[in-house]
Amino acid sequence: IYWRLLSTDPAAAKEVVLAEKPLISEETDLIEPTLLDELICHISSLASVYHKPPTAFVEG
């Protein structure tokens, strides 16, 4: 896809590459340390995406 964009419209490719990037902010200061430790243990699960402990996704 990138090669096609570069070969067909270099100006559009330049706009994509040089587009304004969003500011990246660090939100770890806003999360409780105990929850942050638990989320780090489950980094490959949805818990870390939704910033909720794994127990929040289990019924019961």
SULNORWO-V210323 format. One line per field, one symbol per residue. ss: DSSP state (2 for helix, 1 for strand, 0 for the rest). phi: phi as a letter, one per 40 degrees, with the letter a starting at -180 (. if undefined). burial: I if it has 9 or more other C-alpha atoms within 8 Angstrom, else O. A space follows every 50 residues. Layout:
BEGIN
ss = ???
phi = ???
burial = ???
END
This chain:
BEGIN
ss = 02222222022222222000000000022200222222222000022222 0002222000
phi = .cccccccadccccccccccccccbcbcccbddccccccccbccbcdccc fbcdccbbch
burial = OOOOIIOOOIOOIOOOOOOOOOOOOOOOOOOOOOIIOIIOOIIOOOIIOO OIIIOOOOOO
END
